[in-house]
Amino acid sequence: MKKALLALFASLSVILQGQNLEGLWLVEQMSMNDEIMTPQARWVRFNADGTTESGNGWRQHTVGTYSLKDDMLSLESSNGFIDKAGAFAIVLEGDQMTWTRMEDGMEVKVNLKRIDKLPRTTGDHMLGLWKLESSSNVFEGEQPSIKLQIRWDNLFVWIIETDSPKRIYGVYSVHGHRHEIVLKSEDLELAAMRLNVSFPSENEMVLSAEGGIEMRFSRAYEF
C-alpha cells in the first residue's frame, strides 16, 4: 500500500510539473499556416503572481498579465497593443509547450521550450569592440587597420587607426528574424549595405555580402 501511494505521488508530481507554466520560455518557432516567421531570441517569462514579461535577447519590451483556464492561455499587455485574436490553446509536455489559435482565418502556431537564462540575439553577441583581421573585396589597395565598436544604444564607431586616428560614427539596425545588420553613416561606404553576420567562435565575427565582400574580426579589449 505504501509503495502504491509513493508511486501515485510520484506520478502526480510529474503531471503537476508538466502543467507548470511558471518560468522562462524561448520561442523556438513561430508559424502562420506554412510560413515560418520566428523572431530572434524571443522569450516570455510567466511569474507565480500572474504577471508576465517578454522580450528579444537581453532587451525586455513587454509587461502584462496572463491567465490559464481549461488549457486556454490569455495574455494582456499593459504597455502594448490590445490583442483581439483571443486566447491560445496550449499543450504542455514537460519542458516543451505549444500555442495555437486562429488569426485572420489562418492558424498560428508557436513552439516554445523552457530555458534558464535569457537568450542572445545577433545584436547582443556583436556588442563590444572588434578588430578587423582580414578582408576581401572591401578596400582598394592595402587593408587599413580598423576597429569596430558596437554600442548598446544602436550606435557604432568605425575607427581607422593611423597616425591621426579617424572615427566615423553612425547607427546600426539588426534584422529581427535574420542574422543581418545594416550600418548607416554618410561617411562610410558600407552604409546602407545589408551585411550577413556569423560567429565562427565566441570571439570571432564575420560580416559578408554579395559580390564576395567579407570582413573577419576578432574581439578586442582596448582601443
LINJO-V306298 format. One record per residue. N is the residue number from 1. RES is the residue in three letters. PSI is psi in whole degrees, -180 to 180 (999 if undefined). NEAR is the number of other C-alpha atoms within 12 Angstrom. Layout:
n = (N:N)
res = (RES:RES)
psi = (PSI:PSI)
near = (NEAR:NEAR)
//
This chain:
n = (1:2:3:4:5:6:7:8:9:10:11:12:13:14:15:16:17:18:19:20:21:22:23:24:25:26:27:28:29:30:31:32:33:34:35:36:37:38:39:40:41:42:43:44:45:46:47:48:49:50:51:52:53:54:55:56:57:58:59:60:61:62:63:64:65:66:67:68:69:70:71:72:73:74:75:76:77:78:79:80:81:82:83:84:85:86:87:88:89:90:91:92:93:94:95:96:97:98:99:100:101:102:103:104:105:106:107:108:109:110:111:112:113:114:115:116:117:118:119:120:121:122:123:124:125:126:127:128:129:130:131:132:133:134:135:136:137:138:139:140:141:142:143:144:145:146:147:148:149:150:151:152:153:154:155:156:157:158:159:160:161:162:163:164:165:166:167:168:169:170:171:172:173:174:175:176:177:178:179:180:181:182:183:184:185:186:187:188:189:190:191:192:193:194:195:196:197:198:199:200:201:202:203:204:205:206:207:208:209:210:211:212:213:214:215:216:217:218:219:220:221:222:223)
res = (MET:LYS:LYS:ALA:LEU:LEU:ALA:LEU:PHE:ALA:SER:LEU:SER:VAL:ILE:LEU:GLN:GLY:GLN:ASN:LEU:GLU:GLY:LEU:TRP:LEU:VAL:GLU:GLN:MET:SER:MET:ASN:ASP:GLU:ILE:MET:THR:PRO:GLN:ALA:ARG:TRP:VAL:ARG:PHE:ASN:ALA:ASP:GLY:THR:THR:GLU:SER:GLY:ASN:GLY:TRP:ARG:GLN:HIS:THR:VAL:GLY:THR:TYR:SER:LEU:LYS:ASP:ASP:MET:LEU:SER:LEU:GLU:SER:SER:ASN:GLY:PHE:ILE:ASP:LYS:ALA:GLY:ALA:PHE:ALA:ILE:VAL:LEU:GLU:GLY:ASP:GLN:MET:THR:TRP:THR:ARG:MET:GLU:ASP:GLY:MET:GLU:VAL:LYS:VAL:ASN:LEU:LYS:ARG:ILE:ASP:LYS:LEU:PRO:ARG:THR:THR:GLY:ASP:HIS:MET:LEU:GLY:LEU:TRP:LYS:LEU:GLU:SER:SER:SER:ASN:VAL:PHE:GLU:GLY:GLU:GLN:PRO:SER:ILE:LYS:LEU:GLN:ILE:ARG:TRP:ASP:ASN:LEU:PHE:VAL:TRP:ILE:ILE:GLU:THR:ASP:SER:PRO:LYS:ARG:ILE:TYR:GLY:VAL:TYR:SER:VAL:HIS:GLY:HIS:ARG:HIS:GLU:ILE:VAL:LEU:LYS:SER:GLU:ASP:LEU:GLU:LEU:ALA:ALA:MET:ARG:LEU:ASN:VAL:SER:PHE:PRO:SER:GLU:ASN:GLU:MET:VAL:LEU:SER:ALA:GLU:GLY:GLY:ILE:GLU:MET:ARG:PHE:SER:ARG:ALA:TYR:GLU:PHE)
psi = (-45:-42:-37:-42:-41:-41:-39:-46:-38:-42:-43:-38:-43:-43:-46:-38:-38:-27:2:114:-19:144:-168:132:142:134:110:-37:139:130:153:112:-120:1:122:129:59:121:155:128:41:132:161:141:130:126:158:-24:10:5:161:151:154:163:-170:122:-135:6:120:134:-7:137:155:-153:164:159:145:119:122:48:23:122:122:133:136:120:139:-6:21:-159:155:128:106:-1:-12:-174:159:140:129:151:123:124:90:-116:14:145:144:134:141:147:170:135:119:40:6:145:127:131:131:122:129:156:150:136:168:-1:159:138:174:131:172:-43:-37:-44:-32:-18:138:-161:135:142:131:121:-40:162:159:131:37:-48:148:123:-152:141:126:165:119:143:148:122:124:117:159:-24:23:24:149:158:122:110:115:114:105:-170:-32:87:139:133:127:125:148:-176:155:155:135:135:140:-18:-19:162:74:152:148:126:124:115:139:-20:10:127:-25:-4:143:5:128:119:134:143:131:159:97:-30:178:-36:23:141:140:127:129:162:175:156:15:15:129:137:128:128:154:151:137:159:5:151:999)
near = (7:8:9:10:11:12:13:14:14:14:14:14:15:17:15:16:18:19:23:26:37:29:28:29:38:35:33:27:29:28:24:22:18:12:14:17:21:25:28:30:36:36:39:41:36:28:21:16:14:21:25:31:31:35:28:31:26:23:22:20:20:23:23:28:25:28:25:25:15:13:20:21:27:29:33:26:20:18:16:15:13:13:16:15:21:19:24:30:27:28:27:29:21:22:24:26:33:31:32:30:27:20:18:12:10:15:21:29:29:34:32:32:30:29:23:15:17:27:30:22:30:32:38:26:28:37:29:29:28:33:32:30:23:25:26:22:18:24:18:10:9:12:18:22:23:31:33:39:35:33:23:21:17:23:25:32:33:35:27:23:19:13:8:8:16:19:21:26:24:28:26:32:30:31:23:21:20:22:30:28:34:32:33:26:22:13:18:24:17:27:22:20:22:23:30:27:28:27:24:13:13:16:21:25:35:33:37:29:25:14:11:14:21:25:32:29:32:27:27:22:14:11:20)
//
